[in-house]
Amino acid sequence: MSAREFNQSVARAQRLADDEPVLVTRRGEPAYVLLNIAEYERLRSEAPGGDGRSLLDVIEPVPDDADPDDAFGRIMDEIAAERSRDFGREAEL
C-alpha cells in the first residue's frame, strides 16, 4: 500500500492489518509496517532480551526532587568520560 493510499483510507489499512502486516511504501520503497496489537506484542516479546520491557522500564529514573539540569549534566559527564577512553582503532593504510 502506498503512503498516498494509506492516507486516503486509514480505516482500510486497519482492516487489512487485522489479518496481516501492512507494508506502507513511500516512493516505491518500504517505509512503514502497520500491525495489529497482538502481532506487535508477540514480536516485542520475542525480541532479543524479549522480556517485554521498554527502554523506559530499564533506565534508572531521575528522582522527583532532582534538578533536571544537574541530571542532564551528570549524564553528559558520564558520556564524556566514556568517550575520553575511546581512542578508536588503528587504520590500515
PDB file with one MODEL, atoms N, CA, C and O in Angstrom:
MODEL        1
ATOM      1  N   MET A   1       0.858  -1.161   0.000  1.00  0.00           N
ATOM      2  CA  MET A   1       0.000   0.000   0.000  1.00  0.00           C
ATOM      3  C   MET A   1       0.909   1.228   0.000  1.00  0.00           C
ATOM      4  O   MET A   1       1.845   1.319   0.794  1.00  0.00           O
ATOM      5  N   SER A   2       0.628   2.154  -0.882  1.00  0.00           N
ATOM      6  CA  SER A   2       1.434   3.373  -0.943  1.00  0.00           C
ATOM      7  C   SER A   2       1.040   4.309   0.195  1.00  0.00           C
ATOM      8  O   SER A   2      -0.044   4.184   0.765  1.00  0.00           O
ATOM      9  N   ALA A   3       1.921   5.241   0.518  1.00  0.00           N
ATOM     10  CA  ALA A   3       1.618   6.225   1.560  1.00  0.00           C
ATOM     11  C   ALA A   3       0.381   7.029   1.180  1.00  0.00           C
ATOM     12  O   ALA A   3      -0.423   7.384   2.042  1.00  0.00           O
ATOM     13  N   ARG A   4       0.231   7.311  -0.095  1.00  0.00           N
ATOM     14  CA  ARG A   4      -0.953   8.050  -0.550  1.00  0.00           C
ATOM     15  C   ARG A   4      -2.217   7.239  -0.291  1.00  0.00           C
ATOM     16  O   ARG A   4      -3.202   7.773   0.219  1.00  0.00           O
ATOM     17  N   GLU A   5      -2.196   5.945  -0.643  1.00  0.00           N
ATOM     18  CA  GLU A   5      -3.359   5.086  -0.390  1.00  0.00           C
ATOM     19  C   GLU A   5      -3.648   4.998   1.106  1.00  0.00           C
ATOM     20  O   GLU A   5      -4.801   5.041   1.534  1.00  0.00           O
ATOM     21  N   PHE A   6      -2.584   4.875   1.889  1.00  0.00           N
ATOM     22  CA  PHE A   6      -2.744   4.803   3.335  1.00  0.00           C
ATOM     23  C   PHE A   6      -3.427   6.063   3.867  1.00  0.00           C
ATOM     24  O   PHE A   6      -4.374   5.982   4.650  1.00  0.00           O
ATOM     25  N   ASN A   7      -2.938   7.224   3.437  1.00  0.00           N
ATOM     26  CA  ASN A   7      -3.514   8.485   3.905  1.00  0.00           C
ATOM     27  C   ASN A   7      -4.965   8.647   3.482  1.00  0.00           C
ATOM     28  O   ASN A   7      -5.755   9.252   4.207  1.00  0.00           O
ATOM     29  N   GLN A   8      -5.325   8.118   2.326  1.00  0.00           N
ATOM     30  CA  GLN A   8      -6.702   8.240   1.832  1.00  0.00           C
ATOM     31  C   GLN A   8      -7.652   7.282   2.532  1.00  0.00           C
ATOM     32  O   GLN A   8      -8.855   7.537   2.601  1.00  0.00           O
ATOM     33  N   SER A   9      -7.115   6.172   3.057  1.00  0.00           N
ATOM     34  CA  SER A   9      -8.001   5.196   3.674  1.00  0.00           C
ATOM     35  C   SER A   9      -7.320   4.482   4.839  1.00  0.00           C
ATOM     36  O   SER A   9      -6.948   3.313   4.734  1.00  0.00           O
ATOM     37  N   VAL A  10      -7.166   5.190   5.933  1.00  0.00           N
ATOM     38  CA  VAL A  10      -6.566   4.603   7.125  1.00  0.00           C
ATOM     39  C   VAL A  10      -7.422   3.444   7.624  1.00  0.00           C
ATOM     40  O   VAL A  10      -6.888   2.429   8.071  1.00  0.00           O
ATOM     41  N   ALA A  11      -8.743   3.583   7.552  1.00  0.00           N
ATOM     42  CA  ALA A  11      -9.649   2.522   8.027  1.00  0.00           C
ATOM     43  C   ALA A  11      -9.420   1.235   7.241  1.00  0.00           C
ATOM     44  O   ALA A  11      -9.419   0.148   7.820  1.00  0.00           O
ATOM     45  N   ARG A  12      -9.228   1.346   5.944  1.00  0.00           N
ATOM     46  CA  ARG A  12      -8.961   0.152   5.125  1.00  0.00           C
ATOM     47  C   ARG A  12      -7.651  -0.500   5.553  1.00  0.00           C
ATOM     48  O   ARG A  12      -7.569  -1.723   5.666  1.00  0.00           O
ATOM     49  N   ALA A  13      -6.628   0.316   5.791  1.00  0.00           N
ATOM     50  CA  ALA A  13      -5.336  -0.216   6.229  1.00  0.00           C
ATOM     51  C   ALA A  13      -5.485  -0.933   7.564  1.00  0.00           C
ATOM     52  O   ALA A  13      -4.869  -1.977   7.781  1.00  0.00           O
ATOM     53  N   GLN A  14      -6.292  -0.385   8.452  1.00  0.00           N
ATOM     54  CA  GLN A  14      -6.516  -1.030   9.748  1.00  0.00           C
ATOM     55  C   GLN A  14      -7.212  -2.371   9.571  1.00  0.00           C
ATOM     56  O   GLN A  14      -6.851  -3.344  10.232  1.00  0.00           O
ATOM     57  N   ARG A  15      -8.199  -2.437   8.695  1.00  0.00           N
ATOM     58  CA  ARG A  15      -8.894  -3.712   8.444  1.00  0.00           C
ATOM     59  C   ARG A  15      -7.925  -4.747   7.887  1.00  0.00           C
ATOM     60  O   ARG A  15      -7.944  -5.907   8.298  1.00  0.00           O
ATOM     61  N   LEU A  16      -7.073  -4.323   6.948  1.00  0.00           N
ATOM     62  CA  LEU A  16      -6.087  -5.249   6.379  1.00  0.00           C
ATOM     63  C   LEU A  16      -5.111  -5.727   7.455  1.00  0.00           C
ATOM     64  O   LEU A  16      -4.731  -6.898   7.471  1.00  0.00           O
ATOM     65  N   ALA A  17      -4.707  -4.828   8.350  1.00  0.00           N
ATOM     66  CA  ALA A  17      -3.742  -5.163   9.394  1.00  0.00           C
ATOM     67  C   ALA A  17      -4.317  -6.127  10.426  1.00  0.00           C
ATOM     68  O   ALA A  17      -3.564  -6.738  11.185  1.00  0.00           O
ATOM     69  N   ASP A  18      -5.656  -6.273  10.467  1.00  0.00           N
ATOM     70  CA  ASP A  18      -6.249  -7.262  11.360  1.00  0.00           C
ATOM     71  C   ASP A  18      -5.810  -8.672  10.979  1.00  0.00           C
ATOM     72  O   ASP A  18      -5.701  -9.550  11.835  1.00  0.00           O
ATOM     73  N   ASP A  19      -5.557  -8.882   9.679  1.00  0.00           N
ATOM     74  CA  ASP A  19      -5.211 -10.220   9.190  1.00  0.00           C
ATOM     75  C   ASP A  19      -3.723 -10.419   8.932  1.00  0.00           C
ATOM     76  O   ASP A  19      -3.209 -11.528   9.078  1.00  0.00           O
ATOM     77  N   GLU A  20      -3.027  -9.347   8.547  1.00  0.00           N
ATOM     78  CA  GLU A  20      -1.605  -9.474   8.234  1.00  0.00           C
ATOM     79  C   GLU A  20      -0.950  -8.095   8.281  1.00  0.00           C
ATOM     80  O   GLU A  20      -1.630  -7.079   8.139  1.00  0.00           O
ATOM     81  N   PRO A  21       0.366  -8.058   8.478  1.00  0.00           N
ATOM     82  CA  PRO A  21       1.046  -6.756   8.473  1.00  0.00           C
ATOM     83  C   PRO A  21       0.846  -6.033   7.142  1.00  0.00           C
ATOM     84  O   PRO A  21       0.838  -6.655   6.080  1.00  0.00           O
ATOM     85  N   VAL A  22       0.687  -4.719   7.215  1.00  0.00           N
ATOM     86  CA  VAL A  22       0.500  -3.898   6.016  1.00  0.00           C
ATOM     87  C   VAL A  22       1.783  -3.096   5.802  1.00  0.00           C
ATOM     88  O   VAL A  22       2.186  -2.310   6.659  1.00  0.00           O
ATOM     89  N   LEU A  23       2.411  -3.302   4.658  1.00  0.00           N
ATOM     90  CA  LEU A  23       3.620  -2.567   4.297  1.00  0.00           C
ATOM     91  C   LEU A  23       3.204  -1.291   3.587  1.00  0.00           C
ATOM     92  O   LEU A  23       2.491  -1.333   2.584  1.00  0.00           O
ATOM     93  N   VAL A  24       3.653  -0.153   4.113  1.00  0.00           N
ATOM     94  CA  VAL A  24       3.347   1.138   3.509  1.00  0.00           C
ATOM     95  C   VAL A  24       4.623   1.625   2.838  1.00  0.00           C
ATOM     96  O   VAL A  24       5.687   1.671   3.455  1.00  0.00           O
ATOM     97  N   THR A  25       4.501   1.987   1.571  1.00  0.00           N
ATOM     98  CA  THR A  25       5.669   2.417   0.815  1.00  0.00           C
ATOM     99  C   THR A  25       5.652   3.921   0.591  1.00  0.00           C
ATOM    100  O   THR A  25       4.597   4.556   0.570  1.00  0.00           O
ATOM    101  N   ARG A  26       6.837   4.468   0.427  1.00  0.00           N
ATOM    102  CA  ARG A  26       6.998   5.876   0.073  1.00  0.00           C
ATOM    103  C   ARG A  26       7.922   5.901  -1.136  1.00  0.00           C
ATOM    104  O   ARG A  26       9.060   5.435  -1.074  1.00  0.00           O
ATOM    105  N   ARG A  27       7.420   6.447  -2.228  1.00  0.00           N
ATOM    106  CA  ARG A  27       8.163   6.493  -3.495  1.00  0.00           C
ATOM    107  C   ARG A  27       8.633   5.106  -3.920  1.00  0.00           C
ATOM    108  O   ARG A  27       9.731   4.936  -4.451  1.00  0.00           O
ATOM    109  N   GLY A  28       7.783   4.132  -3.675  1.00  0.00           N
ATOM    110  CA  GLY A  28       8.069   2.763  -4.085  1.00  0.00           C
ATOM    111  C   GLY A  28       8.980   1.987  -3.158  1.00  0.00           C
ATOM    112  O   GLY A  28       9.245   0.811  -3.407  1.00  0.00           O
ATOM    113  N   GLU A  29       9.469   2.612  -2.092  1.00  0.00           N
ATOM    114  CA  GLU A  29      10.362   1.953  -1.140  1.00  0.00           C
ATOM    115  C   GLU A  29       9.620   1.685   0.162  1.00  0.00           C
ATOM    116  O   GLU A  29       8.830   2.524   0.596  1.00  0.00           O
ATOM    117  N   PRO A  30       9.853   0.526   0.803  1.00  0.00           N
ATOM    118  CA  PRO A  30       9.218   0.248   2.089  1.00  0.00           C
ATOM    119  C   PRO A  30       9.544   1.335   3.100  1.00  0.00           C
ATOM    120  O   PRO A  30      10.704   1.721   3.247  1.00  0.00           O
ATOM    121  N   ALA A  31       8.529   1.830   3.797  1.00  0.00           N
ATOM    122  CA  ALA A  31       8.738   2.906   4.758  1.00  0.00           C
ATOM    123  C   ALA A  31       8.183   2.571   6.146  1.00  0.00           C
ATOM    124  O   ALA A  31       8.799   2.918   7.154  1.00  0.00           O
ATOM    125  N   TYR A  32       7.038   1.905   6.210  1.00  0.00           N
ATOM    126  CA  TYR A  32       6.379   1.621   7.487  1.00  0.00           C
ATOM    127  C   TYR A  32       5.687   0.265   7.408  1.00  0.00           C
ATOM    128  O   TYR A  32       5.423  -0.258   6.325  1.00  0.00           O
ATOM    129  N   VAL A  33       5.399  -0.290   8.590  1.00  0.00           N
ATOM    130  CA  VAL A  33       4.601  -1.509   8.680  1.00  0.00           C
ATOM    131  C   VAL A  33       3.531  -1.262   9.735  1.00  0.00           C
ATOM    132  O   VAL A  33       3.829  -0.830  10.848  1.00  0.00           O
ATOM    133  N   LEU A  34       2.292  -1.538   9.374  1.00  0.00           N
ATOM    134  CA  LEU A  34       1.174  -1.416  10.303  1.00  0.00           C
ATOM    135  C   LEU A  34       0.797  -2.825  10.757  1.00  0.00           C
ATOM    136  O   LEU A  34       0.513  -3.702   9.941  1.00  0.00           O
ATOM    137  N   LEU A  35       0.801  -3.027  12.091  1.00  0.00           N
ATOM    138  CA  LEU A  35       0.492  -4.334  12.674  1.00  0.00           C
ATOM    139  C   LEU A  35      -0.684  -4.215  13.622  1.00  0.00           C
ATOM    140  O   LEU A  35      -0.931  -3.150  14.189  1.00  0.00           O
ATOM    141  N   ASN A  36      -1.411  -5.316  13.792  1.00  0.00           N
ATOM    142  CA  ASN A  36      -2.397  -5.304  14.862  1.00  0.00           C
ATOM    143  C   ASN A  36      -1.641  -5.460  16.184  1.00  0.00           C
ATOM    144  O   ASN A  36      -0.496  -5.913  16.192  1.00  0.00           O
ATOM    145  N   ILE A  37      -2.262  -5.096  17.276  1.00  0.00           N
ATOM    146  CA  ILE A  37      -1.573  -5.054  18.566  1.00  0.00           C
ATOM    147  C   ILE A  37      -1.113  -6.436  19.017  1.00  0.00           C
ATOM    148  O   ILE A  37      -0.062  -6.551  19.648  1.00  0.00           O
ATOM    149  N   ALA A  38      -1.861  -7.472  18.713  1.00  0.00           N
ATOM    150  CA  ALA A  38      -1.469  -8.823  19.122  1.00  0.00           C
ATOM    151  C   ALA A  38      -0.154  -9.223  18.448  1.00  0.00           C
ATOM    152  O   ALA A  38       0.725  -9.797  19.091  1.00  0.00           O
ATOM    153  N   GLU A  39      -0.022  -8.925  17.179  1.00  0.00           N
ATOM    154  CA  GLU A  39       1.209  -9.247  16.453  1.00  0.00           C
ATOM    155  C   GLU A  39       2.370  -8.416  16.987  1.00  0.00           C
ATOM    156  O   GLU A  39       3.480  -8.925  17.144  1.00  0.00           O
ATOM    157  N   TYR A  40       2.117  -7.146  17.265  1.00  0.00           N
ATOM    158  CA  TYR A  40       3.145  -6.278  17.823  1.00  0.00           C
ATOM    159  C   TYR A  40       3.647  -6.830  19.159  1.00  0.00           C
ATOM    160  O   TYR A  40       4.855  -6.921  19.380  1.00  0.00           O
ATOM    161  N   GLU A  41       2.729  -7.194  20.039  1.00  0.00           N
ATOM    162  CA  GLU A  41       3.110  -7.726  21.348  1.00  0.00           C
ATOM    163  C   GLU A  41       3.877  -9.034  21.201  1.00  0.00           C
ATOM    164  O   GLU A  41       4.832  -9.279  21.939  1.00  0.00           O
ATOM    165  N   ARG A  42       3.467  -9.877  20.253  1.00  0.00           N
ATOM    166  CA  ARG A  42       4.180 -11.143  20.029  1.00  0.00           C
ATOM    167  C   ARG A  42       5.605 -10.867  19.589  1.00  0.00           C
ATOM    168  O   ARG A  42       6.541 -11.478  20.106  1.00  0.00           O
ATOM    169  N   LEU A  43       5.785  -9.954  18.637  1.00  0.00           N
ATOM    170  CA  LEU A  43       7.128  -9.624  18.166  1.00  0.00           C
ATOM    171  C   LEU A  43       7.964  -8.997  19.269  1.00  0.00           C
ATOM    172  O   LEU A  43       9.155  -9.279  19.402  1.00  0.00           O
ATOM    173  N   ARG A  44       7.338  -8.160  20.039  1.00  0.00           N
ATOM    174  CA  ARG A  44       8.045  -7.485  21.122  1.00  0.00           C
ATOM    175  C   ARG A  44       8.550  -8.487  22.156  1.00  0.00           C
ATOM    176  O   ARG A  44       9.665  -8.346  22.660  1.00  0.00           O
ATOM    177  N   SER A  45       7.747  -9.488  22.475  1.00  0.00           N
ATOM    178  CA  SER A  45       8.146 -10.481  23.470  1.00  0.00           C
ATOM    179  C   SER A  45       9.215 -11.421  22.937  1.00  0.00           C
ATOM    180  O   SER A  45       9.955 -12.014  23.721  1.00  0.00           O
ATOM    181  N   GLU A  46       9.312 -11.571  21.610  1.00  0.00           N
ATOM    182  CA  GLU A  46      10.317 -12.450  21.012  1.00  0.00           C
ATOM    183  C   GLU A  46      11.606 -11.723  20.674  1.00  0.00           C
ATOM    184  O   GLU A  46      12.571 -12.350  20.237  1.00  0.00           O
ATOM    185  N   ALA A  47      11.640 -10.420  20.866  1.00  0.00           N
ATOM    186  CA  ALA A  47      12.843  -9.646  20.541  1.00  0.00           C
ATOM    187  C   ALA A  47      13.981 -10.058  21.462  1.00  0.00           C
ATOM    188  O   ALA A  47      13.735 -10.536  22.569  1.00  0.00           O
ATOM    189  N   PRO A  48      15.256  -9.875  21.010  1.00  0.00           N
ATOM    190  CA  PRO A  48      16.380 -10.185  21.892  1.00  0.00           C
ATOM    191  C   PRO A  48      16.202  -9.473  23.229  1.00  0.00           C
ATOM    192  O   PRO A  48      15.856  -8.293  23.280  1.00  0.00           O
ATOM    193  N   GLY A  49      16.444 -10.211  24.304  1.00  0.00           N
ATOM    194  CA  GLY A  49      16.182  -9.650  25.627  1.00  0.00           C
ATOM    195  C   GLY A  49      14.692  -9.480  25.825  1.00  0.00           C
ATOM    196  O   GLY A  49      14.255  -8.638  26.609  1.00  0.00           O
ATOM    197  N   GLY A  50      13.905 -10.286  25.109  1.00  0.00           N
ATOM    198  CA  GLY A  50      12.464 -10.112  24.995  1.00  0.00           C
ATOM    199  C   GLY A  50      11.696 -10.338  26.264  1.00  0.00           C
ATOM    200  O   GLY A  50      10.851 -11.230  26.335  1.00  0.00           O
ATOM    201  N   ASP A  51      11.975  -9.556  27.249  1.00  0.00           N
ATOM    202  CA  ASP A  51      11.201  -9.661  28.465  1.00  0.00           C
ATOM    203  C   ASP A  51      10.041  -8.679  28.452  1.00  0.00           C
ATOM    204  O   ASP A  51       9.347  -8.511  29.454  1.00  0.00           O
ATOM    205  N   GLY A  52       9.830  -8.017  27.283  1.00  0.00           N
ATOM    206  CA  GLY A  52       8.698  -7.128  27.140  1.00  0.00           C
ATOM    207  C   GLY A  52       8.904  -5.749  27.725  1.00  0.00           C
ATOM    208  O   GLY A  52       7.985  -4.930  27.713  1.00  0.00           O
ATOM    209  N   ARG A  53      10.111  -5.471  28.247  1.00  0.00           N
ATOM    210  CA  ARG A  53      10.346  -4.156  28.841  1.00  0.00           C
ATOM    211  C   ARG A  53      10.783  -3.169  27.770  1.00  0.00           C
ATOM    212  O   ARG A  53      11.441  -3.541  26.799  1.00  0.00           O
ATOM    213  N   SER A  54      10.418  -1.935  27.953  1.00  0.00           N
ATOM    214  CA  SER A  54      10.862  -0.882  27.053  1.00  0.00           C
ATOM    215  C   SER A  54      12.096  -0.224  27.653  1.00  0.00           C
ATOM    216  O   SER A  54      12.475  -0.517  28.788  1.00  0.00           O
ATOM    217  N   LEU A  55      12.717   0.659  26.894  1.00  0.00           N
ATOM    218  CA  LEU A  55      13.870   1.393  27.384  1.00  0.00           C
ATOM    219  C   LEU A  55      13.526   2.150  28.659  1.00  0.00           C
ATOM    220  O   LEU A  55      14.332   2.208  29.588  1.00  0.00           O
ATOM    221  N   LEU A  56      12.339   2.727  28.705  1.00  0.00           N
ATOM    222  CA  LEU A  56      11.931   3.477  29.895  1.00  0.00           C
ATOM    223  C   LEU A  56      11.791   2.581  31.120  1.00  0.00           C
ATOM    224  O   LEU A  56      11.913   3.052  32.251  1.00  0.00           O
ATOM    225  N   ASP A  57      11.535   1.290  30.902  1.00  0.00           N
ATOM    226  CA  ASP A  57      11.411   0.367  32.016  1.00  0.00           C
ATOM    227  C   ASP A  57      12.767   0.022  32.629  1.00  0.00           C
ATOM    228  O   ASP A  57      12.836  -0.342  33.803  1.00  0.00           O
ATOM    229  N   VAL A  58      13.841   0.132  31.853  1.00  0.00           N
ATOM    230  CA  VAL A  58      15.133  -0.334  32.337  1.00  0.00           C
ATOM    231  C   VAL A  58      16.093   0.776  32.743  1.00  0.00           C
ATOM    232  O   VAL A  58      17.067   0.509  33.447  1.00  0.00           O
ATOM    233  N   ILE A  59      15.848   2.014  32.318  1.00  0.00           N
ATOM    234  CA  ILE A  59      16.758   3.077  32.729  1.00  0.00           C
ATOM    235  C   ILE A  59      16.429   3.518  34.150  1.00  0.00           C
ATOM    236  O   ILE A  59      15.294   3.408  34.613  1.00  0.00           O
ATOM    237  N   GLU A  60      17.446   4.015  34.817  1.00  0.00           N
ATOM    238  CA  GLU A  60      17.249   4.473  36.188  1.00  0.00           C
ATOM    239  C   GLU A  60      16.471   5.784  36.175  1.00  0.00           C
ATOM    240  O   GLU A  60      16.887   6.740  35.521  1.00  0.00           O
ATOM    241  N   PRO A  61      15.355   5.844  36.883  1.00  0.00           N
ATOM    242  CA  PRO A  61      14.575   7.081  36.866  1.00  0.00           C
ATOM    243  C   PRO A  61      15.295   8.205  37.613  1.00  0.00           C
ATOM    244  O   PRO A  61      16.029   7.965  38.571  1.00  0.00           O
ATOM    245  N   VAL A  62      15.072   9.411  37.163  1.00  0.00           N
ATOM    246  CA  VAL A  62      15.605  10.588  37.844  1.00  0.00           C
ATOM    247  C   VAL A  62      14.684  10.862  39.027  1.00  0.00           C
ATOM    248  O   VAL A  62      13.466  10.914  38.860  1.00  0.00           O
ATOM    249  N   PRO A  63      15.255  11.039  40.233  1.00  0.00           N
ATOM    250  CA  PRO A  63      14.398  11.312  41.403  1.00  0.00           C
ATOM    251  C   PRO A  63      13.541  12.553  41.168  1.00  0.00           C
ATOM    252  O   PRO A  63      13.957  13.490  40.487  1.00  0.00           O
ATOM    253  N   ASP A  64      12.333  12.542  41.745  1.00  0.00           N
ATOM    254  CA  ASP A  64      11.392  13.646  41.562  1.00  0.00           C
ATOM    255  C   ASP A  64      11.959  14.984  42.010  1.00  0.00           C
ATOM    256  O   ASP A  64      11.647  16.021  41.425  1.00  0.00           O
ATOM    257  N   ASP A  65      12.795  14.966  43.051  1.00  0.00           N
ATOM    258  CA  ASP A  65      13.314  16.222  43.582  1.00  0.00           C
ATOM    259  C   ASP A  65      14.626  16.656  42.923  1.00  0.00           C
ATOM    260  O   ASP A  65      15.223  17.650  43.337  1.00  0.00           O
ATOM    261  N   ALA A  66      15.081  15.917  41.897  1.00  0.00           N
ATOM    262  CA  ALA A  66      16.347  16.235  41.231  1.00  0.00           C
ATOM    263  C   ALA A  66      16.176  17.438  40.313  1.00  0.00           C
ATOM    264  O   ALA A  66      15.132  17.624  39.688  1.00  0.00           O
ATOM    265  N   ASP A  67      17.212  18.238  40.247  1.00  0.00           N
ATOM    266  CA  ASP A  67      17.251  19.364  39.315  1.00  0.00           C
ATOM    267  C   ASP A  67      17.537  18.788  37.929  1.00  0.00           C
ATOM    268  O   ASP A  67      18.580  18.163  37.742  1.00  0.00           O
ATOM    269  N   PRO A  68      16.640  18.979  36.942  1.00  0.00           N
ATOM    270  CA  PRO A  68      16.838  18.397  35.618  1.00  0.00           C
ATOM    271  C   PRO A  68      18.167  18.799  34.981  1.00  0.00           C
ATOM    272  O   PRO A  68      18.777  18.009  34.261  1.00  0.00           O
ATOM    273  N   ASP A  69      18.610  20.017  35.246  1.00  0.00           N
ATOM    274  CA  ASP A  69      19.884  20.460  34.673  1.00  0.00           C
ATOM    275  C   ASP A  69      21.045  19.678  35.262  1.00  0.00           C
ATOM    276  O   ASP A  69      21.988  19.332  34.551  1.00  0.00           O
ATOM    277  N   ASP A  70      20.981  19.394  36.572  1.00  0.00           N
ATOM    278  CA  ASP A  70      22.037  18.605  37.206  1.00  0.00           C
ATOM    279  C   ASP A  70      22.041  17.182  36.664  1.00  0.00           C
ATOM    280  O   ASP A  70      23.103  16.622  36.394  1.00  0.00           O
ATOM    281  N   ALA A  71      20.845  16.590  36.503  1.00  0.00           N
ATOM    282  CA  ALA A  71      20.751  15.230  35.978  1.00  0.00           C
ATOM    283  C   ALA A  71      21.303  15.163  34.563  1.00  0.00           C
ATOM    284  O   ALA A  71      22.033  14.231  34.224  1.00  0.00           O
ATOM    285  N   PHE A  72      20.962  16.135  33.742  1.00  0.00           N
ATOM    286  CA  PHE A  72      21.461  16.162  32.369  1.00  0.00           C
ATOM    287  C   PHE A  72      22.981  16.317  32.363  1.00  0.00           C
ATOM    288  O   PHE A  72      23.678  15.649  31.600  1.00  0.00           O
ATOM    289  N   GLY A  73      23.486  17.207  33.221  1.00  0.00           N
ATOM    290  CA  GLY A  73      24.929  17.409  33.308  1.00  0.00           C
ATOM    291  C   GLY A  73      25.655  16.147  33.730  1.00  0.00           C
ATOM    292  O   GLY A  73      26.722  15.832  33.204  1.00  0.00           O
ATOM    293  N   ARG A  74      25.074  15.421  34.684  1.00  0.00           N
ATOM    294  CA  ARG A  74      25.679  14.163  35.143  1.00  0.00           C
ATOM    295  C   ARG A  74      25.736  13.140  34.009  1.00  0.00           C
ATOM    296  O   ARG A  74      26.741  12.452  33.832  1.00  0.00           O
ATOM    297  N   ILE A  75      24.669  13.049  33.260  1.00  0.00           N
ATOM    298  CA  ILE A  75      24.634  12.116  32.131  1.00  0.00           C
ATOM    299  C   ILE A  75      25.675  12.504  31.095  1.00  0.00           C
ATOM    300  O   ILE A  75      26.393  11.646  30.583  1.00  0.00           O
ATOM    301  N   MET A  76      25.763  13.792  30.784  1.00  0.00           N
ATOM    302  CA  MET A  76      26.744  14.248  29.803  1.00  0.00           C
ATOM    303  C   MET A  76      28.176  14.010  30.294  1.00  0.00           C
ATOM    304  O   MET A  76      29.054  13.675  29.499  1.00  0.00           O
ATOM    305  N   ASP A  77      28.415  14.180  31.600  1.00  0.00           N
ATOM    306  CA  ASP A  77      29.737  13.905  32.165  1.00  0.00           C
ATOM    307  C   ASP A  77      30.097  12.428  32.007  1.00  0.00           C
ATOM    308  O   ASP A  77      31.236  12.092  31.681  1.00  0.00           O
ATOM    309  N   GLU A  78      29.116  11.545  32.240  1.00  0.00           N
ATOM    310  CA  GLU A  78      29.366  10.113  32.080  1.00  0.00           C
ATOM    311  C   GLU A  78      29.692   9.772  30.632  1.00  0.00           C
ATOM    312  O   GLU A  78      30.601   8.985  30.368  1.00  0.00           O
ATOM    313  N   ILE A  79      28.959  10.358  29.700  1.00  0.00           N
ATOM    314  CA  ILE A  79      29.223  10.111  28.280  1.00  0.00           C
ATOM    315  C   ILE A  79      30.611  10.613  27.907  1.00  0.00           C
ATOM    316  O   ILE A  79      31.366   9.925  27.220  1.00  0.00           O
ATOM    317  N   ALA A  80      30.940  11.814  28.363  1.00  0.00           N
ATOM    318  CA  ALA A  80      32.257  12.390  28.051  1.00  0.00           C
ATOM    319  C   ALA A  80      33.374  11.533  28.629  1.00  0.00           C
ATOM    320  O   ALA A  80      34.402  11.341  27.981  1.00  0.00           O
ATOM    321  N   ALA A  81      33.187  11.015  29.837  1.00  0.00           N
ATOM    322  CA  ALA A  81      34.208  10.173  30.462  1.00  0.00           C
ATOM    323  C   ALA A  81      34.413   8.895  29.664  1.00  0.00           C
ATOM    324  O   ALA A  81      35.549   8.461  29.476  1.00  0.00           O
ATOM    325  N   GLU A  82      33.332   8.287  29.192  1.00  0.00           N
ATOM    326  CA  GLU A  82      33.444   7.076  28.379  1.00  0.00           C
ATOM    327  C   GLU A  82      34.142   7.370  27.057  1.00  0.00           C
ATOM    328  O   GLU A  82      34.977   6.586  26.607  1.00  0.00           O
ATOM    329  N   ARG A  83      33.807   8.487  26.439  1.00  0.00           N
ATOM    330  CA  ARG A  83      34.402   8.857  25.153  1.00  0.00           C
ATOM    331  C   ARG A  83      35.891   9.164  25.291  1.00  0.00           C
ATOM    332  O   ARG A  83      36.665   8.905  24.369  1.00  0.00           O
ATOM    333  N   SER A  84      36.299   9.718  26.446  1.00  0.00           N
ATOM    334  CA  SER A  84      37.702  10.085  26.617  1.00  0.00           C
ATOM    335  C   SER A  84      38.594   8.847  26.671  1.00  0.00           C
ATOM    336  O   SER A  84      39.800   8.948  26.447  1.00  0.00           O
ATOM    337  N   ARG A  85      38.019   7.685  26.965  1.00  0.00           N
ATOM    338  CA  ARG A  85      38.796   6.444  26.995  1.00  0.00           C
ATOM    339  C   ARG A  85      38.760   5.723  25.656  1.00  0.00           C
ATOM    340  O   ARG A  85      39.438   4.710  25.486  1.00  0.00           O
ATOM    341  N   ASP A  86      37.989   6.219  24.715  1.00  0.00           N
ATOM    342  CA  ASP A  86      37.851   5.583  23.407  1.00  0.00           C
ATOM    343  C   ASP A  86      38.789   6.269  22.416  1.00  0.00           C
ATOM    344  O   ASP A  86      38.524   7.378  21.952  1.00  0.00           O
ATOM    345  N   PHE A  87      39.884   5.590  22.106  1.00  0.00           N
ATOM    346  CA  PHE A  87      40.873   6.163  21.197  1.00  0.00           C
ATOM    347  C   PHE A  87      40.699   5.642  19.778  1.00  0.00           C
ATOM    348  O   PHE A  87      41.571   5.837  18.932  1.00  0.00           O
ATOM    349  N   GLY A  88      39.588   4.989  19.519  1.00  0.00           N
ATOM    350  CA  GLY A  88      39.342   4.466  18.176  1.00  0.00           C
ATOM    351  C   GLY A  88      40.194   3.245  17.896  1.00  0.00           C
ATOM    352  O   GLY A  88      40.601   2.538  18.818  1.00  0.00           O
ATOM    353  N   ARG A  89      40.459   3.002  16.641  1.00  0.00           N
ATOM    354  CA  ARG A  89      41.286   1.849  16.268  1.00  0.00           C
ATOM    355  C   ARG A  89      42.285   2.283  15.219  1.00  0.00           C
ATOM    356  O   ARG A  89      42.111   3.303  14.553  1.00  0.00           O
ATOM    357  N   GLU A  90      43.314   1.507  15.086  1.00  0.00           N
ATOM    358  CA  GLU A  90      44.323   1.817  14.098  1.00  0.00           C
ATOM    359  C   GLU A  90      43.772   1.542  12.704  1.00  0.00           C
ATOM    360  O   GLU A  90      43.082   0.548  12.479  1.00  0.00           O
ATOM    361  N   ALA A  91      44.082   2.418  11.796  1.00  0.00           N
ATOM    362  CA  ALA A  91      43.646   2.241  10.419  1.00  0.00           C
ATOM    363  C   ALA A  91      44.766   1.593   9.624  1.00  0.00           C
ATOM    364  O   ALA A  91      45.938   1.939   9.775  1.00  0.00           O
ATOM    365  N   GLU A  92      44.389   0.657   8.783  1.00  0.00           N
ATOM    366  CA  GLU A  92      45.374   0.030   7.899  1.00  0.00           C
ATOM    367  C   GLU A  92      45.502   0.908   6.658  1.00  0.00           C
ATOM    368  O   GLU A  92      44.526   1.156   5.950  1.00  0.00           O
ATOM    369  N   LEU A  93      46.723   1.370   6.409  1.00  0.00           N
ATOM    370  CA  LEU A  93      46.952   2.228   5.234  1.00  0.00           C
ATOM    371  C   LEU A  93      47.679   1.490   4.162  1.00  0.00           C
ATOM    372  O   LEU A  93      47.956   2.053   3.103  1.00  0.00           O
TER     373      LEU A  93
ENDMDL
END
